[in-house]
């Protein structure tokens, strides 16, 4: 899909990822200026970090501004043969803004079609 949109994939190189740890980094850059970098552990090859620049509206003055955002993926666990991070820390401009920690993950579970049905009125949301 990214190739059809004219994006370019490039190898950035190794980066420090902590004491005696390195990550291999690749960048996906789109023609409109958006880019995203993926870091993988140099020794284990596991996804470790996702970095991208995001435009956001400043709540104080209403102006659009850019901020570097980062998701750090931690505690990989294999469930049903799928390796997934158990903890995801989100950073904006170098400051941690959230941490998502999962208690359980289930894959390929049926979802009822009624979940996607638009209610006739706002009261139908209850």
N, C-alpha and C positions, 0 to 999 in steps of 0.2 A: 504494500500500500504506500509506504513512504517513497518508494522509487517513482511511482506514478505521480506523486506530488512534487517531484523534482528535488527531493532532499538528498543530501550527500552524507555518507557515513565515512568517518575518518578515525584513525587510531591516534590518540593523543599521547600515550606513553604511560609510564609508571608514576604513581604518586605515593607519598607517604600516607599511611593510614593508621598510624599509631606506632608504639614501640616495636621495632623490628618487623613491622608489617608494611606491605606495599599492595597497592591496587593497580590493575591494568584499567585504562580508561579509553572509552570510545565516545565520539560525539556524533550526533545526528543533527544536521543543520538544514533548515528549510529556507526556501527562497525569500519568504516574508520576514526573515531575521530571527525567527524563533529557533532556539537550539536546546538540546537536552543531552546531558552526559550521563553515561552509565559506568559505574566502577565495579570491577569484579576482583575478588581476592586473587592475588598473584599465585599463591600456593594452592588454594582449593578451588578456584574458579567460581565461587559462589557470588551472587549479586550482593553488593555491599552498600552502594550509595547511588542515588539519583539526584542530579543537580540541574537546575534550569532557571532561566530568567523569566519572571512573570510581571506583567503590567497589572497594577492594582490602583483603585481609586483611593486617594488619601481622604480619610474620613474627616480631617480637620478643615481642609481647604477645597476638597472636591476635585483636585487635579489628579491626572494620571501620573503614576511614577513606577519606575522599575525596581524590583527587589529580587535578589538572588535567593532562591528557595532550594532546600535540600531535604531529602528523605534518607535517613540512615536505617538500614535493614539489619536486624539483630536476631539472635537466637533461632537459627533455622531448624525447623522440625519437619520430618517427613510424615505425612498423613495420607493414607490411601495411595501411596506411591508418588505423592506430589510434595516436593520440597518447598516450603513457604516460610517467610519470616514470622516469628511469633510476636516480635516487638518492632514498631516503626516509630522513630522519632522524627518530627518535622521541625525544620528550622527556617526562619525568614530573616534575611540580613544577618546571619550568624547567631541569632537568638532562638532558643528552643521555644516553640509555640504550642506544641502538643506531643503527646505520646499515646500511641495506640497499642494496647496489649491485649492479645486475644486469649480467651479462656477455652474456646473450642472452635474448630473449623470443620465444616462438612462440605464435601464436594458432590456435584451431580445429584442434588436432591430435587425432586419435583417441586415446582412453584405453581400454585393455582392461577389460572387465567384471570380470576376475579381480582387479583392483586393489581392488574394493569387496566382494569375497567374504570373509565372516567365517570365519577358520580354525576348525577343529573343536577344536583345543587350542592352548595357549600355544606349544607346540613348533612348531606350524604357522606361526608368524610368521617363523621363520628362513628 
